[in-house]
């Protein structure tokens, strides 16, 4: 990856320039049987659309705080990179009452209502499906995002030294986040082309790093598994083989 990259959005741009067709995020939900694979290009397209929604329709600005109440999921990864693209602080499992806007899954809707700003809800259904009926007081992400533009340009440059991510009691700037992701990639033994399988949750730095940032920083990809505990040893061995997993962080 480019040594000058200083934000997660920079890392994604470098990945897109290097090999847009390679896999980046392969997502499994072992409670539902769902599997989704996104190439770098497809993931970047989702990020661009989401960043346009965030900057345009939701009027988010650099420095705004977004309470991200989502589990380990491919759409959560998209939102993390969209926040980085706009310069919004992704406050993972943060207090909605203290946030400028909130993005929530179906299990945290009541908690998310404490936010006085814009509210977006994700159904987290297979294939990015929408809610049968949008929750009152929330925009349905699956309804709003498809019409957004496929290219994104921030209204203002993103400062890599500004806060970018808050999780588990720590807050990181873009520069700090990229540096830690690179350190973690080295510690996990990741290299360009590595395939990291992880069942870690997205409510700690270690989970976010293994589940997105470290593979991205290394030029590798992630096999992100939600509810991995429901998979038996034989099933895990088969997945490791079929997905050509090279490293694990479970």
Buried (B, 14 or more C-beta within 10 A) or exposed (E): BEEEBBBBBBBBBBBBEEBBEBBBBBBBBBEEEBBBBBBBBBBBBBBBBBBBBBBBBBEBBBBBBBBBBBBBBBBBBBBBBBBBBBBBBBBBBBEBEEBBBBBBBEEBBEBBBBBEBBBBBBBBBEEBEBBEEBBEEBBBBBEBBEEBEEEBEBEEEBBBEBBBBBBEEEBBBBBBBBBBBBEBBEEBEBEEEBBBBBBBBBBBBBBBBBBBBBBBBBBBBBBBBBBBEEBEEEEBEEBBEEBEBBBBBE
